[in-house]
Amino acid sequence: MHYLLAFAPIENPEIAIAIIVENAGNGNSKAAAIAHQVLDVYFDK
């Protein structure tokens, strides 16, 4: 199991996310890609 925790922006955070990826060979890069997509959608609001 691979996981990634993130928050943004660095100054005065508005969003915190946790991504958990199971049964993936290189889950860390997949979790980072998912987190990136979530943050892109959030900040394009």
Stockholm file with secondary structure:
# STOCKHOLM 1.0

chainA/1-45         MHYLLAFAPIENPEIAIAIIVENAGNGNSKAAAIAHQVLDVYFDK
#=GR chainA/1-45 SS CEEEEEEECSSSCCEEEEEEECSCTTHHHHHHHHHHHHHHHHHTC
#=GC SS_cons        CEEEEEEECSSSCCEEEEEEECSCTTHHHHHHHHHHHHHHHHHTC
//
